[in-house]
Amino acid sequence: MSLHSEFARFAATHTLPADVAIGLSGGADSLALVHTALHHGCHVHAIVVDHQLQADSASVARTAADRARALGATAEIRTVTVAGDGEGPARHARYLALGHAAAGRPLLVAHTASDAAEGLLLGLTRGSGLDSLAGMPSVTTDHPAVDAGAAWLGRPLLRCSRTETQDHCRRAGLEWWDDPHNADPRFTRSR
């Protein structure tokens, strides 16, 4: 499946406006999303959230923002303080920052089919039942990022795999950052 065809399908289905915000971690998924949205004529405002949870996180954030600018997007870095330990507080802080920065624009995030599968398994292990089986919606207005200021939250790459986003980046000559937390067994999602 091509990211370009999947993005075009999403844009047509959801009447995507030309001005969008995209959450950019610097990883292959979000970098491929920025690249694809720009290719489709969107004005992209990339938002990089520095959680300050890893050594050199400010440098990683600057590199991600610089890569987005080099592609033709505008970009900003939002530095947050995470209240508490674990993935939940970091995710909450990230979505609040992304929603504020989106400032009325749709906020696109680069969740893929790989993320959806991980979410399903995590939900089932937590005993979430049928709610977990519903999976991630491609568009939602029931989300902390929307409460914080985004028009809506969209996931245009839900039918694409992580391998496909990495292949897209390789073909486009884009270097991405591999988050060491993604392989750290201390985090439930990584396990």
Buried (B, 14 or more C-beta within 10 A) or exposed (E): EEBEEBBBBBBEEBEBEEEBBBBBBBBBBBBBBBBBBBBBEBBBBBBBBBBBEEEEBEEBBBBBBEBBEEBEBEBBBBEBEBEEEEBEBBBBBBBBBBBBBBBEBBBBBBBBBBBBEBBBEBBEEEEBEEEBEEBBEBBEEEBBBBEBBBBBBBBBBBBBBBEBBBBBBEEBEBEBBEBEBEEEEEEBBBE
